[in-house]
């Protein structure tokens, strides 16, 4: 329309005639010509841009049509045969299960380390990280998450027989089976994802709400958390984290270290699980006195279990481990009958806090799996307070309450003897 108007103006306007019939100056003619030319050029540019956009939109429509034909929308059809003796009204609700929907437990652990006159407190916030790729968008729905673990099935696994035999010689691979090497390895462990149910849908307008806590429905075998309000989650949107519960409990602080591997002292908080619902295993974000210090993992814990969480390095507790002695030689009367390996260590702990704190130091005593190899802890060793901790053979622990500013030494010495005609190595347990 702009272009036609400009062309009509150029043809019909009496450019050379003034108000009284006199000729207009040449400058005014040129101005009129320039205005008409600019208007036509501007209209042509807009037309070209619109044409390019139309071509791009046509290309996108053709691509979407091809994808729709290649992957037709999946549908679920439900048929119900109903017989009624007279005309009536009925409301039917259809409930069905879908695949590819899951939730994983997440936790926020916020530790207040307290002070001389205030005991340490731990706030543990439970969250549900929900993902779904069911093919249908969940718009403004109510959600519930359950601790039922569907992927484990309904029955205990059936055991087969164990056969003790001599190793069988490996058979050469037959021709034509090389493709087996390209096959993926079978899954040996399935993700234990708790069940998740979509309760209902509504077309009510969505409103943004502050984070609220779920309502727990606790049964004898599982717990279900009803998420407050309504949630929208697209089929390809990714994960969404929602708060489901929180609890605040008193915490016992301790410093734990394994200086044979790392002299760093790590702050550890332990608490009694007082919630009726089991803590499922999951990842936990760690905060100490309001500062994010890292991420960890939490194991499954039932009510009244003791839960331990690490809260990062404690730089005010210094730990040093020194090798006092390391001798490898022979032992025996007149004739050497065996070889020995004797080692001695000293670990020094300094509590730089202005308050007492519990300290736990771990170390390793080699374990023998042969009658010919004899391991003995020497008398110079400071007696450990616990042995084989966490059911790991040879792992020792020295725990004590370190006073403010206290320095304490722990001595540890052991000896290994084995036949002189054999070799011996110390390796991690399988």
ROKOL-566931 format. One record per residue (C-alpha): residue in three letters; x, y, z. Coordinates in pm, whole numbers, padded with zeros to 5 digits. Each point is the difference from the previous one (the first is absolute). Layout:
N
residuo:ALA | u:X | v:Y | w:Z $
...
This chain:
430
residuo:UNK | u:00000 | v:00000 | w:00000 $
residuo:UNK | u:00286 | v:00240 | w:00083 $
residuo:UNK | u:00171 | v:-00076 | w:-00329 $
residuo:UNK | u:-00318 | v:00049 | w:-00209 $
residuo:UNK | u:-00078 | v:00329 | w:00176 $
residuo:UNK | u:00347 | v:00134 | w:-00082 $
residuo:UNK | u:-00027 | v:-00104 | w:-00364 $
residuo:UNK | u:-00345 | v:00163 | w:-00029 $
residuo:UNK | u:00131 | v:00321 | w:00156 $
residuo:UNK | u:00285 | v:00009 | w:-00251 $
residuo:UNK | u:-00241 | v:-00036 | w:-00292 $
residuo:UNK | u:-00289 | v:00225 | w:00107 $
residuo:UNK | u:00154 | v:00287 | w:00197 $
residuo:UNK | u:00055 | v:00320 | w:-00204 $
residuo:UNK | u:00361 | v:00031 | w:00098 $
residuo:UNK | u:00086 | v:00293 | w:-00228 $
residuo:UNK | u:-00300 | v:00226 | w:00062 $
residuo:UNK | u:-00016 | v:00245 | w:00289 $
residuo:UNK | u:-00303 | v:00149 | w:00174 $
residuo:UNK | u:-00039 | v:00268 | w:-00270 $
residuo:UNK | u:00109 | v:-00218 | w:-00292 $
residuo:UNK | u:00363 | v:00101 | w:00013 $
residuo:UNK | u:00280 | v:-00252 | w:-00029 $
residuo:UNK | u:00148 | v:-00127 | w:00327 $
residuo:UNK | u:00375 | v:00016 | w:00059 $
residuo:UNK | u:00207 | v:-00299 | w:-00113 $
residuo:UNK | u:00111 | v:-00062 | w:00363 $
residuo:UNK | u:-00356 | v:-00075 | w:00106 $
residuo:UNK | u:-00038 | v:-00245 | w:-00291 $
residuo:UNK | u:00312 | v:-00185 | w:00116 $
residuo:UNK | u:-00125 | v:-00011 | w:00357 $
residuo:UNK | u:-00330 | v:-00149 | w:-00115 $
residuo:UNK | u:00178 | v:-00254 | w:-00222 $
residuo:UNK | u:00232 | v:-00100 | w:00290 $
residuo:UNK | u:-00294 | v:-00042 | w:00239 $
residuo:UNK | u:-00183 | v:-00225 | w:-00245 $
residuo:UNK | u:00315 | v:-00207 | w:-00064 $
residuo:UNK | u:00074 | v:-00045 | w:00370 $
residuo:UNK | u:-00357 | v:-00108 | w:00072 $
residuo:UNK | u:00006 | v:-00258 | w:-00282 $
residuo:UNK | u:00342 | v:-00133 | w:00110 $
residuo:UNK | u:-00118 | v:-00028 | w:00363 $
residuo:UNK | u:-00312 | v:-00187 | w:-00107 $
residuo:UNK | u:00206 | v:-00236 | w:-00219 $
residuo:UNK | u:00236 | v:-00076 | w:00294 $
residuo:UNK | u:-00294 | v:-00083 | w:00230 $
residuo:UNK | u:-00149 | v:-00226 | w:-00269 $
residuo:UNK | u:00331 | v:-00189 | w:-00042 $
residuo:UNK | u:00037 | v:-00049 | w:00377 $
residuo:UNK | u:-00354 | v:-00131 | w:00029 $
residuo:UNK | u:00059 | v:-00237 | w:-00294 $
residuo:UNK | u:00314 | v:-00141 | w:00168 $
residuo:UNK | u:-00192 | v:-00055 | w:00325 $
residuo:UNK | u:-00277 | v:-00177 | w:-00188 $
residuo:UNK | u:00251 | v:-00237 | w:-00159 $
residuo:UNK | u:00153 | v:-00079 | w:00341 $
residuo:UNK | u:-00343 | v:-00062 | w:00154 $
residuo:UNK | u:-00096 | v:-00225 | w:-00293 $
residuo:UNK | u:00322 | v:-00198 | w:00054 $
residuo:UNK | u:-00076 | v:-00045 | w:00371 $
residuo:UNK | u:-00357 | v:-00108 | w:-00073 $
residuo:UNK | u:00123 | v:-00260 | w:-00250 $
residuo:UNK | u:00251 | v:-00135 | w:00257 $
residuo:UNK | u:-00265 | v:-00024 | w:00273 $
residuo:UNK | u:-00242 | v:-00172 | w:-00237 $
residuo:UNK | u:00267 | v:-00257 | w:-00088 $
residuo:UNK | u:00079 | v:-00063 | w:00369 $
residuo:UNK | u:-00369 | v:-00039 | w:00082 $
residuo:UNK | u:-00042 | v:-00258 | w:-00276 $
residuo:UNK | u:00314 | v:-00188 | w:00110 $
residuo:UNK | u:-00097 | v:00003 | w:00370 $
residuo:UNK | u:-00377 | v:00015 | w:00036 $
residuo:UNK | u:-00128 | v:00112 | w:00339 $
residuo:UNK | u:-00049 | v:-00289 | w:00243 $
residuo:UNK | u:-00350 | v:-00039 | w:00132 $
residuo:UNK | u:-00159 | v:-00194 | w:00280 $
residuo:UNK | u:-00353 | v:-00113 | w:-00074 $
residuo:UNK | u:-00228 | v:-00121 | w:00276 $
residuo:UNK | u:-00333 | v:-00169 | w:-00066 $
residuo:UNK | u:-00261 | v:-00064 | w:00265 $
residuo:UNK | u:-00324 | v:-00189 | w:-00058 $
residuo:UNK | u:-00272 | v:00136 | w:00228 $
residuo:UNK | u:-00356 | v:-00123 | w:00045 $
residuo:UNK | u:-00260 | v:00202 | w:00187 $
residuo:UNK | u:-00370 | v:-00083 | w:00052 $
residuo:UNK | u:-00098 | v:00365 | w:-00053 $
residuo:UNK | u:00142 | v:00331 | w:-00112 $
residuo:UNK | u:00262 | v:00117 | w:00249 $
residuo:UNK | u:00308 | v:00219 | w:00044 $
residuo:UNK | u:00340 | v:-00135 | w:00101 $
residuo:UNK | u:00351 | v:00132 | w:00058 $
residuo:UNK | u:00284 | v:-00235 | w:-00097 $
residuo:UNK | u:00359 | v:00038 | w:00118 $
residuo:UNK | u:00271 | v:-00191 | w:-00185 $
residuo:UNK | u:00322 | v:-00090 | w:00184 $
residuo:UNK | u:00290 | v:-00152 | w:-00193 $
residuo:UNK | u:00371 | v:-00068 | w:00038 $
residuo:UNK | u:00264 | v:00149 | w:-00228 $
residuo:UNK | u:00368 | v:-00072 | w:-00051 $
residuo:UNK | u:00295 | v:00239 | w:00007 $
residuo:UNK | u:-00104 | v:00199 | w:00307 $
residuo:UNK | u:00216 | v:-00007 | w:00311 $
residuo:UNK | u:00123 | v:00197 | w:00297 $
residuo:UNK | u:00330 | v:-00005 | w:00185 $
residuo:UNK | u:00058 | v:00113 | w:00361 $
residuo:UNK | u:00216 | v:00309 | w:00053 $
residuo:UNK | u:00098 | v:00159 | w:00330 $
residuo:UNK | u:00124 | v:00331 | w:00138 $
residuo:UNK | u:00197 | v:-00039 | w:00323 $
residuo:UNK | u:00048 | v:00333 | w:00183 $
residuo:UNK | u:00225 | v:-00022 | w:00306 $
residuo:UNK | u:00016 | v:00268 | w:00269 $
residuo:UNK | u:00321 | v:-00089 | w:00184 $
residuo:UNK | u:-00120 | v:00184 | w:00311 $
residuo:UNK | u:00216 | v:00162 | w:00266 $
residuo:UNK | u:00112 | v:-00049 | w:00359 $
residuo:UNK | u:-00353 | v:00068 | w:00126 $
residuo:UNK | u:-00193 | v:-00142 | w:-00298 $
residuo:UNK | u:-00008 | v:-00359 | w:-00121 $
residuo:UNK | u:00047 | v:-00075 | w:-00366 $
residuo:UNK | u:-00321 | v:-00035 | w:-00203 $
residuo:UNK | u:-00058 | v:-00166 | w:-00337 $
residuo:UNK | u:-00287 | v:00075 | w:-00237 $
residuo:UNK | u:-00059 | v:-00274 | w:-00257 $
residuo:UNK | u:-00226 | v:00099 | w:-00289 $
residuo:UNK | u:-00142 | v:-00273 | w:-00222 $
residuo:UNK | u:-00061 | v:00070 | w:-00365 $
residuo:UNK | u:-00139 | v:-00199 | w:-00292 $
residuo:UNK | u:00169 | v:00043 | w:-00338 $
residuo:UNK | u:-00275 | v:-00091 | w:-00246 $
residuo:UNK | u:00055 | v:-00085 | w:-00367 $
residuo:UNK | u:-00245 | v:-00136 | w:-00253 $
residuo:UNK | u:00019 | v:-00087 | w:-00370 $
residuo:UNK | u:-00340 | v:-00164 | w:-00037 $
residuo:UNK | u:-00083 | v:00183 | w:-00321 $
residuo:UNK | u:-00275 | v:00210 | w:00159 $
residuo:UNK | u:00043 | v:00332 | w:00178 $
residuo:UNK | u:-00118 | v:00028 | w:00358 $
residuo:UNK | u:-00176 | v:00335 | w:00025 $
residuo:UNK | u:-00115 | v:00132 | w:00338 $
residuo:UNK | u:-00020 | v:-00342 | w:00167 $
residuo:UNK | u:00017 | v:-00124 | w:00357 $
residuo:UNK | u:00291 | v:-00233 | w:00069 $
residuo:UNK | u:00081 | v:-00266 | w:00254 $
residuo:UNK | u:00331 | v:-00183 | w:00043 $
residuo:UNK | u:00024 | v:-00339 | w:00170 $
residuo:UNK | u:00284 | v:-00193 | w:00159 $
residuo:UNK | u:-00116 | v:-00318 | w:-00178 $
residuo:UNK | u:00283 | v:-00128 | w:-00222 $
residuo:UNK | u:-00174 | v:-00155 | w:-00300 $
residuo:UNK | u:00319 | v:-00093 | w:-00187 $
residuo:UNK | u:00087 | v:-00262 | w:00263 $
residuo:UNK | u:-00303 | v:-00208 | w:-00091 $
residuo:UNK | u:-00233 | v:-00183 | w:00231 $
residuo:UNK | u:00202 | v:-00307 | w:00100 $
residuo:UNK | u:00343 | v:-00086 | w:00128 $
residuo:UNK | u:00247 | v:-00123 | w:-00265 $
residuo:UNK | u:00025 | v:-00374 | w:-00056 $
residuo:UNK | u:00343 | v:-00153 | w:00061 $
residuo:UNK | u:00158 | v:-00262 | w:-00222 $
residuo:UNK | u:00251 | v:-00266 | w:00095 $
residuo:UNK | u:00371 | v:00063 | w:00067 $
residuo:UNK | u:00247 | v:-00249 | w:-00150 $
residuo:UNK | u:00360 | v:-00041 | w:00117 $
residuo:UNK | u:00220 | v:-00121 | w:-00286 $
residuo:UNK | u:00337 | v:00044 | w:-00161 $
residuo:UNK | u:00031 | v:00295 | w:-00235 $
residuo:UNK | u:-00116 | v:-00090 | w:-00352 $
residuo:UNK | u:00233 | v:00078 | w:-00290 $
residuo:UNK | u:-00114 | v:00300 | w:-00200 $
residuo:UNK | u:-00146 | v:-00100 | w:-00335 $
residuo:UNK | u:00104 | v:00190 | w:-00311 $
residuo:UNK | u:-00265 | v:00230 | w:-00145 $
residuo:UNK | u:-00183 | v:-00143 | w:-00298 $
residuo:UNK | u:00008 | v:00185 | w:-00328 $
residuo:UNK | u:-00286 | v:00239 | w:-00052 $
residuo:UNK | u:-00037 | v:00099 | w:00368 $
residuo:UNK | u:00226 | v:00302 | w:-00005 $
residuo:UNK | u:-00307 | v:00220 | w:-00002 $
residuo:UNK | u:-00065 | v:-00111 | w:00356 $
residuo:UNK | u:00287 | v:00223 | w:00109 $
residuo:UNK | u:-00196 | v:00304 | w:-00109 $
residuo:UNK | u:-00304 | v:-00085 | w:00205 $
residuo:UNK | u:-00050 | v:00203 | w:00318 $
residuo:UNK | u:00066 | v:-00171 | w:00330 $
residuo:UNK | u:-00313 | v:-00119 | w:00182 $
residuo:UNK | u:-00127 | v:00216 | w:00278 $
residuo:UNK | u:00105 | v:-00139 | w:00336 $
residuo:UNK | u:-00176 | v:00256 | w:00212 $
residuo:UNK | u:-00323 | v:00183 | w:-00057 $
residuo:UNK | u:-00076 | v:00343 | w:00133 $
residuo:UNK | u:-00217 | v:-00035 | w:00306 $
residuo:UNK | u:-00243 | v:00280 | w:-00075 $
residuo:UNK | u:-00296 | v:00043 | w:00234 $
residuo:UNK | u:-00343 | v:00003 | w:-00157 $
residuo:UNK | u:-00173 | v:00317 | w:-00102 $
residuo:UNK | u:-00367 | v:00059 | w:-00073 $
residuo:UNK | u:-00174 | v:00283 | w:-00180 $
residuo:UNK | u:-00316 | v:00054 | w:00203 $
residuo:UNK | u:-00220 | v:00238 | w:-00200 $
residuo:UNK | u:-00003 | v:00269 | w:-00265 $
residuo:UNK | u:-00175 | v:00336 | w:-00007 $
residuo:UNK | u:-00039 | v:00285 | w:-00242 $
residuo:UNK | u:00011 | v:00262 | w:00275 $
residuo:UNK | u:00249 | v:00284 | w:-00060 $
residuo:UNK | u:00345 | v:-00055 | w:00149 $
residuo:UNK | u:00123 | v:00222 | w:00280 $
residuo:UNK | u:00349 | v:00033 | w:00136 $
residuo:UNK | u:00020 | v:-00101 | w:00367 $
residuo:UNK | u:00270 | v:-00002 | w:00264 $
residuo:UNK | u:00171 | v:-00328 | w:00081 $
residuo:UNK | u:-00217 | v:-00212 | w:00226 $
residuo:UNK | u:00039 | v:-00335 | w:00170 $
residuo:UNK | u:-00171 | v:-00319 | w:-00110 $
residuo:UNK | u:-00257 | v:-00186 | w:00208 $
residuo:UNK | u:00122 | v:-00349 | w:00095 $
residuo:UNK | u:-00232 | v:-00301 | w:-00001 $
residuo:UNK | u:00188 | v:-00271 | w:00190 $
residuo:UNK | u:-00096 | v:-00365 | w:-00029 $
residuo:UNK | u:00146 | v:-00322 | w:00134 $
residuo:UNK | u:00214 | v:-00065 | w:-00308 $
residuo:UNK | u:00039 | v:00332 | w:-00181 $
residuo:UNK | u:-00055 | v:00374 | w:00023 $
residuo:UNK | u:-00165 | v:00231 | w:-00252 $
residuo:UNK | u:00070 | v:00374 | w:-00010 $
residuo:UNK | u:-00273 | v:00219 | w:-00147 $
residuo:UNK | u:00163 | v:00306 | w:-00156 $
residuo:UNK | u:-00198 | v:00315 | w:00096 $
residuo:UNK | u:-00156 | v:00211 | w:-00274 $
residuo:UNK | u:00025 | v:-00086 | w:-00367 $
residuo:UNK | u:00299 | v:-00067 | w:-00223 $
residuo:UNK | u:00064 | v:00022 | w:-00374 $
residuo:UNK | u:00269 | v:-00216 | w:-00157 $
residuo:UNK | u:00047 | v:-00047 | w:-00373 $
residuo:UNK | u:00091 | v:-00336 | w:-00150 $
residuo:UNK | u:00337 | v:00135 | w:-00119 $
residuo:UNK | u:00052 | v:00270 | w:00260 $
residuo:UNK | u:00259 | v:-00181 | w:00211 $
residuo:UNK | u:00015 | v:-00033 | w:00377 $
residuo:UNK | u:-00192 | v:00208 | w:00252 $
residuo:UNK | u:00091 | v:00004 | w:00371 $
residuo:UNK | u:-00280 | v:00030 | w:00257 $
residuo:UNK | u:00018 | v:00015 | w:00379 $
residuo:UNK | u:-00182 | v:-00281 | w:00178 $
residuo:UNK | u:00113 | v:00004 | w:00365 $
residuo:UNK | u:00245 | v:00145 | w:00253 $
residuo:UNK | u:00116 | v:-00070 | w:00352 $
residuo:UNK | u:00234 | v:00171 | w:00248 $
residuo:UNK | u:00189 | v:-00218 | w:00247 $
residuo:UNK | u:00290 | v:00044 | w:00246 $
residuo:UNK | u:00331 | v:-00117 | w:-00147 $
residuo:UNK | u:00313 | v:-00146 | w:00155 $
residuo:UNK | u:00321 | v:00139 | w:-00155 $
residuo:UNK | u:00324 | v:-00191 | w:-00048 $
residuo:UNK | u:00314 | v:00029 | w:-00208 $
residuo:UNK | u:00099 | v:-00309 | w:-00201 $
residuo:UNK | u:00321 | v:-00058 | w:-00194 $
residuo:UNK | u:00193 | v:-00277 | w:-00172 $
residuo:UNK | u:00351 | v:00154 | w:-00004 $
residuo:UNK | u:00152 | v:-00305 | w:-00169 $
residuo:UNK | u:-00175 | v:00132 | w:-00315 $
residuo:UNK | u:-00076 | v:00366 | w:00079 $
residuo:UNK | u:00096 | v:00203 | w:00311 $
residuo:UNK | u:-00306 | v:00225 | w:-00040 $
residuo:UNK | u:-00242 | v:00002 | w:00293 $
residuo:UNK | u:-00361 | v:-00022 | w:-00116 $
residuo:UNK | u:-00290 | v:00125 | w:00210 $
residuo:UNK | u:-00272 | v:-00262 | w:00045 $
residuo:UNK | u:-00348 | v:00046 | w:00143 $
residuo:UNK | u:-00206 | v:-00293 | w:00123 $
residuo:UNK | u:-00364 | v:00001 | w:00098 $
residuo:UNK | u:-00281 | v:-00239 | w:00083 $
residuo:UNK | u:-00255 | v:-00050 | w:-00274 $
residuo:UNK | u:-00325 | v:00088 | w:00175 $
residuo:UNK | u:-00232 | v:00014 | w:-00302 $
residuo:UNK | u:-00252 | v:-00281 | w:-00044 $
residuo:UNK | u:00079 | v:-00024 | w:-00371 $
residuo:UNK | u:00320 | v:-00166 | w:-00117 $
residuo:UNK | u:00272 | v:00223 | w:-00143 $
residuo:UNK | u:00058 | v:-00133 | w:-00350 $
residuo:UNK | u:00354 | v:00001 | w:-00143 $
residuo:UNK | u:00079 | v:00311 | w:-00202 $
residuo:UNK | u:00228 | v:00297 | w:-00059 $
residuo:UNK | u:00027 | v:00271 | w:00265 $
residuo:UNK | u:00111 | v:00363 | w:-00028 $
residuo:UNK | u:00212 | v:00092 | w:00305 $
residuo:UNK | u:-00017 | v:00342 | w:00170 $
residuo:UNK | u:00205 | v:00093 | w:00308 $
residuo:UNK | u:-00099 | v:00316 | w:00186 $
residuo:UNK | u:-00177 | v:00129 | w:-00309 $
residuo:UNK | u:00288 | v:-00069 | w:-00241 $
residuo:UNK | u:-00019 | v:-00266 | w:-00272 $
residuo:UNK | u:00294 | v:-00240 | w:00049 $
residuo:UNK | u:-00069 | v:-00281 | w:-00248 $
residuo:UNK | u:-00213 | v:-00298 | w:-00084 $
residuo:UNK | u:-00021 | v:-00346 | w:00147 $
residuo:UNK | u:-00221 | v:-00306 | w:00021 $
residuo:UNK | u:-00241 | v:-00124 | w:00262 $
residuo:UNK | u:-00076 | v:-00368 | w:00050 $
residuo:UNK | u:-00336 | v:-00157 | w:00076 $
residuo:UNK | u:-00091 | v:00053 | w:00365 $
residuo:UNK | u:-00306 | v:-00114 | w:00193 $
residuo:UNK | u:-00143 | v:00160 | w:00312 $
residuo:UNK | u:00241 | v:00006 | w:00301 $
residuo:UNK | u:00305 | v:-00068 | w:-00223 $
residuo:UNK | u:00311 | v:00214 | w:00050 $
residuo:UNK | u:00080 | v:00201 | w:-00313 $
residuo:UNK | u:00347 | v:00146 | w:-00061 $
residuo:UNK | u:00074 | v:00277 | w:-00248 $
residuo:UNK | u:00330 | v:00166 | w:-00086 $
residuo:UNK | u:00017 | v:00382 | w:-00004 $
residuo:UNK | u:00335 | v:00073 | w:-00156 $
residuo:UNK | u:00351 | v:00069 | w:00127 $
residuo:UNK | u:00053 | v:00139 | w:00350 $
residuo:UNK | u:00315 | v:00212 | w:-00035 $
residuo:UNK | u:00024 | v:00066 | w:00374 $
residuo:UNK | u:00083 | v:-00364 | w:00072 $
residuo:UNK | u:00352 | v:-00080 | w:-00126 $
residuo:UNK | u:00111 | v:-00359 | w:-00052 $
residuo:UNK | u:00353 | v:-00119 | w:-00083 $
residuo:UNK | u:00109 | v:-00360 | w:-00059 $
residuo:UNK | u:00372 | v:-00088 | w:00013 $
residuo:UNK | u:00183 | v:-00325 | w:-00076 $
residuo:UNK | u:00221 | v:-00081 | w:00299 $
residuo:UNK | u:00138 | v:-00332 | w:-00117 $
residuo:UNK | u:-00002 | v:-00221 | w:-00308 $
residuo:UNK | u:00224 | v:-00306 | w:00002 $
residuo:UNK | u:00005 | v:-00297 | w:-00233 $
residuo:UNK | u:00232 | v:-00280 | w:00110 $
residuo:UNK | u:00032 | v:-00360 | w:00117 $
residuo:UNK | u:-00084 | v:-00177 | w:00324 $
residuo:UNK | u:00109 | v:-00335 | w:00143 $
residuo:UNK | u:00259 | v:-00186 | w:00207 $
residuo:UNK | u:00335 | v:-00073 | w:-00167 $
residuo:UNK | u:-00170 | v:-00082 | w:-00328 $
residuo:UNK | u:-00231 | v:00260 | w:-00147 $
residuo:UNK | u:-00347 | v:-00151 | w:-00019 $
residuo:UNK | u:-00223 | v:00295 | w:-00085 $
residuo:UNK | u:-00018 | v:00353 | w:-00125 $
residuo:UNK | u:-00154 | v:00295 | w:00188 $
residuo:UNK | u:-00154 | v:00337 | w:-00077 $
residuo:UNK | u:-00030 | v:00226 | w:00303 $
residuo:UNK | u:-00149 | v:00347 | w:-00007 $
residuo:UNK | u:-00079 | v:00267 | w:00260 $
residuo:UNK | u:-00200 | v:00324 | w:-00033 $
residuo:UNK | u:-00097 | v:00297 | w:00216 $
residuo:UNK | u:-00308 | v:00212 | w:-00065 $
residuo:UNK | u:-00023 | v:00341 | w:00171 $
residuo:UNK | u:-00336 | v:00175 | w:00041 $
residuo:UNK | u:-00033 | v:00368 | w:00097 $
residuo:UNK | u:-00343 | v:00143 | w:00090 $
residuo:UNK | u:00008 | v:00369 | w:-00093 $
residuo:UNK | u:-00359 | v:00063 | w:00106 $
residuo:UNK | u:-00086 | v:00187 | w:00319 $
residuo:UNK | u:-00238 | v:-00282 | w:00093 $
residuo:UNK | u:00042 | v:-00379 | w:00039 $
residuo:UNK | u:-00083 | v:-00226 | w:-00292 $
residuo:UNK | u:-00011 | v:-00373 | w:-00058 $
residuo:UNK | u:00276 | v:-00134 | w:-00227 $
residuo:UNK | u:00008 | v:-00334 | w:-00183 $
residuo:UNK | u:00321 | v:-00114 | w:-00173 $
residuo:UNK | u:00004 | v:-00303 | w:-00231 $
residuo:UNK | u:00295 | v:-00212 | w:-00113 $
residuo:UNK | u:00068 | v:-00338 | w:-00156 $
residuo:UNK | u:00153 | v:-00316 | w:00142 $
residuo:UNK | u:00091 | v:-00249 | w:-00276 $
residuo:UNK | u:-00208 | v:-00319 | w:00002 $
residuo:UNK | u:00145 | v:-00342 | w:-00084 $
residuo:UNK | u:-00188 | v:-00254 | w:-00208 $
residuo:UNK | u:00275 | v:-00262 | w:00025 $
residuo:UNK | u:00125 | v:-00206 | w:00296 $
residuo:UNK | u:00359 | v:00069 | w:-00109 $
residuo:UNK | u:-00044 | v:00377 | w:00029 $
residuo:UNK | u:-00023 | v:00118 | w:00362 $
residuo:UNK | u:-00112 | v:00356 | w:00084 $
residuo:UNK | u:00038 | v:00136 | w:00354 $
residuo:UNK | u:-00070 | v:00339 | w:00152 $
residuo:UNK | u:00298 | v:00107 | w:00212 $
residuo:UNK | u:-00023 | v:00107 | w:00368 $
residuo:UNK | u:00102 | v:00358 | w:-00083 $
residuo:UNK | u:-00342 | v:00050 | w:-00157 $
residuo:UNK | u:-00250 | v:00226 | w:00174 $
residuo:UNK | u:-00296 | v:-00236 | w:00062 $
residuo:UNK | u:-00273 | v:00066 | w:-00258 $
residuo:UNK | u:-00356 | v:00060 | w:00119 $
residuo:UNK | u:-00158 | v:-00203 | w:-00282 $
residuo:UNK | u:00108 | v:-00268 | w:-00248 $
residuo:UNK | u:-00137 | v:-00111 | w:-00335 $
residuo:UNK | u:-00223 | v:00307 | w:-00020 $
residuo:UNK | u:-00271 | v:-00003 | w:-00267 $
residuo:UNK | u:00070 | v:-00377 | w:-00016 $
residuo:UNK | u:00330 | v:00062 | w:-00181 $
residuo:UNK | u:00278 | v:-00229 | w:00118 $
residuo:UNK | u:00304 | v:00171 | w:00146 $
residuo:UNK | u:-00150 | v:00351 | w:00005 $
residuo:UNK | u:00064 | v:00147 | w:00346 $
residuo:UNK | u:-00139 | v:00310 | w:00168 $
residuo:UNK | u:00130 | v:00218 | w:00281 $
residuo:UNK | u:-00271 | v:00232 | w:00134 $
residuo:UNK | u:00031 | v:00250 | w:00285 $
residuo:UNK | u:-00126 | v:00339 | w:00115 $
residuo:UNK | u:00261 | v:00266 | w:-00079 $
residuo:UNK | u:-00005 | v:00296 | w:00235 $
residuo:UNK | u:00033 | v:00354 | w:-00131 $
residuo:UNK | u:00361 | v:00048 | w:-00114 $
residuo:UNK | u:00099 | v:-00359 | w:00091 $
residuo:UNK | u:00278 | v:-00186 | w:-00185 $
residuo:UNK | u:-00016 | v:-00381 | w:-00001 $
residuo:UNK | u:00227 | v:-00269 | w:-00149 $
residuo:UNK | u:-00109 | v:-00344 | w:-00123 $
residuo:UNK | u:00267 | v:-00268 | w:-00051 $
residuo:UNK | u:-00057 | v:-00289 | w:-00237 $
residuo:UNK | u:00246 | v:-00283 | w:-00072 $
residuo:UNK | u:-00025 | v:-00342 | w:-00164 $
residuo:UNK | u:00221 | v:-00282 | w:-00127 $
residuo:UNK | u:-00049 | v:-00260 | w:-00276 $
residuo:UNK | u:00195 | v:-00332 | w:-00021 $
residuo:UNK | u:-00002 | v:-00240 | w:-00296 $
residuo:UNK | u:00219 | v:-00287 | w:-00136 $
residuo:UNK | u:00334 | v:00111 | w:-00143 $
residuo:UNK | u:-00050 | v:-00190 | w:-00325 $
residuo:UNK | u:-00320 | v:00187 | w:-00088 $
residuo:UNK | u:-00089 | v:00352 | w:-00096 $
residuo:UNK | u:-00257 | v:00213 | w:00180 $
residuo:UNK | u:-00185 | v:00312 | w:-00110 $
residuo:UNK | u:-00260 | v:00219 | w:00170 $
residuo:UNK | u:-00291 | v:00079 | w:-00229 $
residuo:UNK | u:-00353 | v:00137 | w:00051 $
residuo:UNK | u:-00263 | v:-00264 | w:00074 $
residuo:UNK | u:-00214 | v:-00107 | w:-00294 $
